[in-house]
Amino acid sequence: MLSPGEDQNRRLLRARDAMDREFAHALDIPALARIALMSPTHFTRSFRATFGETPHRYLQRRRIERAMALLRSTSVSITDLAAQVGFESLGTFSRTFRAIVGMSPTEFRAGTSPVDVPVCFIKAWTRPSRFG
């Protein structure tokens, strides 16, 4: 039998996994709270206490991480890339990208070059800080 804390953590992980899988789709707090079997307010409060950031910020960071990978590996236009990772507005994407990464998507793409290093290392080195 799970303790109440363990049960809550599993439900929060289930919602976070859904965000990781469906990051490019429209996700809102009520839908995520239903996955976690919590009220939206309790879900937001518990998510932040457990993971150190709000669900919205976590989802934005996941989308930007995916955008960074695509910027490194494809020549897709930035507008198309923004839509692929779940942003409806290029302006919102660019503003969020700059806030998390510290440079524009165009600057990021220009500053990256293919290197012969395993992808897992590149992802670890370039992962945006959740405190940024």
C-alpha positions as CSV (number, residue, x, y, z in Angstrom):
1,M,0.0,0.0,0.0
2,L,1.3,3.4,-0.9
3,S,1.5,6.2,1.5
4,P,-0.5,9.4,0.6
5,G,2.7,11.2,-0.3
6,E,3.9,8.4,-2.6
7,D,0.5,8.2,-4.3
8,Q,0.5,12.0,-4.9
9,N,4.0,11.8,-6.4
10,R,3.0,9.0,-8.7
11,R,0.0,11.0,-9.9
12,L,2.2,14.1,-10.4
13,L,4.7,12.0,-12.4
14,R,1.9,10.7,-14.6
15,A,0.9,14.3,-15.4
16,R,4.6,15.2,-16.0
17,D,5.0,12.2,-18.3
18,A,2.0,13.3,-20.3
19,M,3.6,16.8,-20.7
20,D,6.8,15.1,-21.9
21,R,4.9,13.0,-24.4
22,E,2.4,15.6,-25.6
23,F,4.5,18.8,-25.3
24,A,3.6,19.9,-28.9
25,H,-0.2,19.7,-28.2
26,A,-2.3,22.2,-26.4
27,L,-2.2,21.3,-22.7
28,D,-4.0,23.2,-20.0
29,I,-3.9,22.9,-16.2
30,P,-7.4,21.4,-15.9
31,A,-6.6,18.6,-18.3
32,L,-3.3,17.9,-16.5
33,A,-5.0,18.0,-13.2
34,R,-7.5,15.4,-14.4
35,I,-4.6,13.1,-15.3
36,A,-3.2,13.6,-11.8
37,L,-6.7,13.2,-10.2
38,M,-6.5,16.5,-8.5
39,S,-8.2,19.9,-8.6
40,P,-6.4,22.4,-10.8
41,T,-5.3,24.6,-7.9
42,H,-4.0,21.7,-5.8
43,F,-2.3,20.2,-8.9
44,T,-0.4,23.5,-9.6
45,R,0.6,23.9,-6.0
46,S,1.7,20.3,-5.6
47,F,3.6,20.3,-8.9
48,R,5.5,23.3,-8.0
49,A,6.4,22.0,-4.5
50,T,7.5,18.6,-6.0
51,F,9.4,19.7,-9.1
52,G,10.4,23.3,-8.2
53,E,8.6,25.0,-11.1
54,T,5.0,25.5,-12.2
55,P,3.5,23.1,-14.8
56,H,3.4,25.9,-17.3
57,R,7.1,26.7,-16.9
58,Y,8.0,23.0,-17.1
59,L,6.0,22.6,-20.3
60,Q,7.7,25.8,-21.8
61,R,11.1,24.4,-20.9
62,R,10.4,21.0,-22.5
63,R,9.2,22.8,-25.7
64,I,12.3,24.9,-25.8
65,E,14.6,21.9,-25.2
66,R,13.0,20.2,-28.2
67,A,13.3,23.4,-30.2
68,M,17.0,23.5,-29.4
69,A,17.5,20.0,-30.6
70,L,15.7,20.8,-33.9
71,L,17.7,24.0,-34.4
72,R,20.9,22.0,-34.1
73,S,19.8,19.2,-36.4
74,T,17.5,20.6,-39.1
75,S,17.1,23.6,-41.4
76,V,13.4,24.0,-40.8
77,S,12.3,27.6,-40.7
78,I,12.0,29.0,-37.2
79,T,8.3,29.7,-37.7
80,D,7.6,26.1,-38.7
81,L,9.8,24.9,-35.8
82,A,7.9,27.0,-33.3
83,A,4.6,25.4,-34.5
84,Q,6.2,21.9,-34.3
85,V,7.0,22.3,-30.7
86,G,3.6,23.7,-29.7
87,F,3.8,27.5,-29.9
88,E,1.0,29.2,-31.7
89,S,2.9,32.5,-32.0
90,L,6.4,33.1,-33.3
91,G,6.7,36.1,-31.0
92,T,5.9,34.1,-28.0
93,F,8.3,31.4,-29.0
94,S,11.1,33.8,-29.6
95,R,10.5,35.7,-26.3
96,T,10.3,32.4,-24.4
97,F,13.4,31.0,-26.1
98,R,15.4,34.1,-25.3
99,A,14.2,34.1,-21.7
100,I,15.2,30.5,-21.1
101,V,18.3,30.1,-23.4
102,G,19.6,33.7,-23.2
103,M,19.7,34.2,-27.0
104,S,17.3,34.3,-29.9
105,P,16.6,31.1,-31.9
106,T,18.5,32.5,-34.9
107,E,21.6,33.3,-32.8
108,F,21.4,29.8,-31.2
109,R,21.2,28.1,-34.6
110,A,24.1,30.3,-35.9
111,G,26.3,29.4,-32.9
112,T,25.8,25.7,-33.1
113,S,27.7,23.4,-35.3
114,P,27.6,19.7,-35.7
115,V,30.1,17.9,-33.5
116,D,31.1,14.3,-33.1
117,V,29.8,14.0,-29.5
118,P,27.0,11.7,-28.4
119,V,23.6,13.4,-28.4
120,C,23.1,12.6,-24.7
121,F,26.1,14.8,-23.8
122,I,25.0,17.7,-26.0
123,K,21.6,17.6,-24.3
124,A,23.1,17.6,-20.8
125,W,25.5,20.4,-21.6
126,T,22.9,22.6,-23.3
127,R,19.9,21.8,-21.2
128,P,18.2,25.1,-20.1
129,S,18.3,25.8,-16.4
130,R,14.9,25.8,-14.8
131,F,16.1,28.7,-12.7
132,G,16.9,30.9,-15.7
